[in-house]
Amino acid sequence: MRGGALFFLRVKASRCREAVVASMARRALKLVSLAAASSGFYLYGSKYLDPNDFGAVRVGRAIATTAVITYDYLTSLRSVPYGSHEYAYLKSQVHLRSAERLRDLCCANRGTFIKVGQHLGALDYLLPEEYTRTLKVLHSQAPQSSMKEIEQVIREDLGKEIKELFVSFEDTPLGAASLAQVHKAVLQDGRTVAVKVQHPKVQAQSSKDILLMEILLLTVKQIFPDFEFMWLVDEAKKNLPLELDFLNEGRNAEKVAHMLKDFDFLKVPRIYWELSTRRVLLMEFVEGGQVNDRAYMERNSIDVNEISRNLGKLYSEMIFVNGFVHCDPHPGNVLVRKCPATGKAHIILLDHGLYQVLTEKFRLDYCRLWQSLIKADMKRVQKYSRRLGAGDLYPLFACMLTARSWDSVNRGIDRSPVTASEDVEIRTNAAAYLPQINQLLNNVPRQMLLLLKTNDLLRGIESALHTRASASSFLNMSRCCIRAVSTYQRSKSHSLYRKAKISLLEALSLWQINLHELFLRLKGSRLGNWVIAFLSRMHHSLY
């Protein structure tokens, strides 16, 4: 009884602290402001910074939010025994409050802030659930530019008014994202197109926003030495300029369409270059339902398992074979439809601004690591995890990659599906091991960061479709890994005999996978169940 009363008093005290956090945050705010001021000479001298555009409101809002979050973490857990039930409860509450403040900051400052918030929201099994659950809404709460702003961008970039270019142009966007929004329109020649227009202020604000985030994160790290989120700033610095260049996005779309032309289920909208610029992109208009919308697929007689299998094939080919990976597969960017002409289900891949190009060394080490994980070969898991920068944290790295518990990794990730209790364990561990996870994210090659985000987004789709950890996904991965490694080995061999041997081993390995897949299909079919039941009865009658 006494323990319960103590817990109640501590929770009550925490709630009182929460009520006065805003006013008492002045001390933390002074510390953050001092850090920002000490960086003033660097800011003033930076060629990327135009002081007239660095809005005091945006800066002040970001500094104040950082100060309040910092103060909350510093004070709310100070008097609670570490590891106790009360500590876990209060820590979860602090996580939730901080995530909500961060979400509100992203919505208010828009642009780059929303983009970074979306990235964090996608890291399902790497960050505390309170953060990922709260920040996920940023995918559907991106701000819209007004029609006046859209008209201005089109006028500046294409040199004409909207009515001169289009027969019709829908004022309400089909969708709005952190950097741009898309409108449906009809060209003068009757073609229906999707017009992607960049928010007018994003380009000017992006470099300054990244600089502000860098200063604030460095300041927070002085208070919390285990706080290692500089990888997030590094990724934003590298990727945002590419995402803001729509001509680069168009080139990526054409490259991936050509690269995967043998996949008849893939549809990449055609680019209309004559009316595309760095801020305006015209594409073929293609309709479909979001890939996580199971009800849409059922209404349109689309096989959910087929979509999941084909999505796995698509990404295994991009990651393991080609090393050119679409890194933003959230449901708004991956649509499905039933082709009216053929009746086949298509996957429509949109938003090609963010791709990761993998080096050959990284791609092959990543292939071999996944082969080792599927075979539950722990020595090779350790070897290739270390080669990818995990060091002594290789068990945690394996769990991060697979979103499975260490016990499941040791048994073999293809041996049993993910259970609800295991999923809870993984999410709980993401909060418990946050310093180690951040250490890993700082140590692994930069190429790994977007792959981890992509993995988590794909797992989210599989969870929504109830196809997660199906055997077919691991079989597709195994095929691509075998092909990738064999192709590399042949390219390095100068002996015809050696090349023939590699090709034979590759064919045998692929044949084994095909045979295993056939067995699994038979096992899941009525005929297979009948054969198994018949053999079982025969066995019992003999013995």
Disulfide bonds with the S-S distance in Angstrom:
none
